[in-house]
Amino acid sequence: MTLKELHDLTVNMLTAAEVEDSRFDTDCLFEDILKADKTALVLRGNAEVPELDADRLMLAAEKRCGGTPLQYILGEWEFFGRPFYVGEGVLIPRPDTEVLIEKVLEHFSAAGNSAPEICDLCSGSGCIAVTLKKELPKATVHAVELSSEAMPYLIKNIGRHNAGVKIIKGDVTDGRLLENFSDPDDVGEFRKIDCIVSNPPYVTDKEMTELSREVRREPEMALCGGADGLKFYRVISCLWSEILKGGGLIAFEIGFEQGEAVMEILEKNGYENVSVYQDYAGRDRVVTGIKKNG
Ligand SMILES: C[S@@+](CC[C@H](N)C(=O)[O-])C[C@H]1O[C@@H](n2cnc3c(N)ncnc32)[C@H](O)[C@@H]1O
């Protein structure tokens, strides 16, 4: 079969399987597996594809038709201009989360602080923690994650980018994790840090039943935020406030209908200048607040 014939066949297979953007996905699979981009299709469209390569491509196309996310098949995905390993067991980094990164970077740029201490809660692939460390090389960055399935990706992504992020494995709702921030000079007290950032699970129980087949392949633990989706915002803004400096930043990614509710949670838990920001589609996506002094 020629390159062009194989391309047409793959687009048709994916379209028949109701893959949303069948041509884009086909192009990505061709680039990844056959190292053939759009130019190659024009220049070498009539060249025969070796049987083994065609088989590998078909295998990947079948997985995609069965609902496996494209990113899991490729094994990596780009976030804030850097590639991150992804696969079964870890959430795929989303472009919307880049708004969260931008808001944290803007805050520290305005504050003139190039060496903040930051804790990324619910770190998953580590896309937030690693990106912040790469963008603020003098920062100290901690990444907290509970999932044993996500952990290998977090470790590999930190290594891939030589990011020097410190990993804490554990449950962000468990107060004992704060002991990682015990003050060595003041027994019983915590060291205070500059920023808590988190993209926690925020899908409501009802929304969990309505997810697309691709999103359903991502770990439930990365998505489900309880009955109203707000469980993690309540716990994190209260519990982790213990280790945040007065004047320190808390920054959350939110579901686009959760802006008001999360702002209210922050205001109730001692934060001021609480603000909501929109993603590239104009929907509420990030809420930030500043911990009140005293
Ligand atoms: C929405 S994902 C975000 C992943 C990553 N930060 C990102 O933005 O792509 C939420 C992450 O929280 C983790 N998680 C869920 N419950 C947790 C808990 N109780 N403690 C720590 N991590 C948890 C999940 O395993 C998942 O990796």
The ligand as an SDF file (V2000), in Angstrom:
LIG
                    3D

 27 29  0  0  0  0  0  0  0  0999 V2000
   -6.9750   17.0670   37.4220 C   0  0  0  0  0  0  0  0  0  0  0  0
   -5.5740   16.0380   37.6910 S   0  0  0  0  0  0  0  0  0  0  0  0
   -4.2860   17.2530   37.4720 C   0  0  0  0  0  0  0  0  0  0  0  0
   -2.9760   16.6810   37.0390 C   0  0  0  0  0  0  0  0  0  0  0  0
   -1.9460   17.7410   36.6430 C   0  0  0  0  0  0  0  0  0  0  0  0
   -1.6720   18.6490   37.7440 N   0  0  0  0  0  0  0  0  0  0  0  0
   -2.4210   18.5220   35.4380 C   0  0  0  0  0  0  0  0  0  0  0  0
   -2.7510   19.7140   35.6060 O   0  0  0  0  0  0  0  0  0  0  0  0
   -2.4710   17.9580   34.3360 O   0  0  0  0  0  0  0  0  0  0  0  0
   -5.6550   15.7550   39.4210 C   0  0  0  0  0  0  0  0  0  0  0  0
   -4.5410   14.8810   40.0060 C   0  0  0  0  0  0  0  0  0  0  0  0
   -4.8140   14.7590   41.4040 O   0  0  0  0  0  0  0  0  0  0  0  0
   -4.4470   13.4560   41.8440 C   0  0  0  0  0  0  0  0  0  0  0  0
   -5.1770   13.2060   43.0750 N   0  0  0  0  0  0  0  0  0  0  0  0
   -6.4740   12.8360   43.2430 C   0  0  0  0  0  0  0  0  0  0  0  0
   -6.7930   12.7480   44.5350 N   0  0  0  0  0  0  0  0  0  0  0  0
   -5.6770   13.0720   45.2290 C   0  0  0  0  0  0  0  0  0  0  0  0
   -5.3850   13.1820   46.6200 C   0  0  0  0  0  0  0  0  0  0  0  0
   -6.3170   12.9360   47.5340 N   0  0  0  0  0  0  0  0  0  0  0  0
   -4.1310   13.5290   46.9750 N   0  0  0  0  0  0  0  0  0  0  0  0
   -3.1800   13.7860   46.0370 C   0  0  0  0  0  0  0  0  0  0  0  0
   -3.4020   13.7120   44.7160 N   0  0  0  0  0  0  0  0  0  0  0  0
   -4.6350   13.3630   44.3040 C   0  0  0  0  0  0  0  0  0  0  0  0
   -4.8340   12.5860   40.6810 C   0  0  0  0  0  0  0  0  0  0  0  0
   -4.1760   11.3500   40.7260 O   0  0  0  0  0  0  0  0  0  0  0  0
   -4.4280   13.4680   39.5020 C   0  0  0  0  0  0  0  0  0  0  0  0
   -3.1070   13.2040   39.1310 O   0  0  0  0  0  0  0  0  0  0  0  0
  1  2  1  0
  2  3  1  0
  2 10  1  0
  3  4  1  0
  4  5  1  0
  5  6  1  0
  5  7  1  0
  7  8  2  0
  7  9  1  0
 10 11  1  0
 11 12  1  0
 11 26  1  0
 12 13  1  0
 13 14  1  0
 13 24  1  0
 14 15  1  0
 14 23  1  0
 15 16  2  0
 16 17  1  0
 17 18  1  0
 17 23  2  0
 18 19  1  0
 18 20  2  0
 20 21  1  0
 21 22  2  0
 22 23  1  0
 24 25  1  0
 24 26  1  0
 26 27  1  0
M  CHG  2   2   1   9  -1
M  END
$$$$
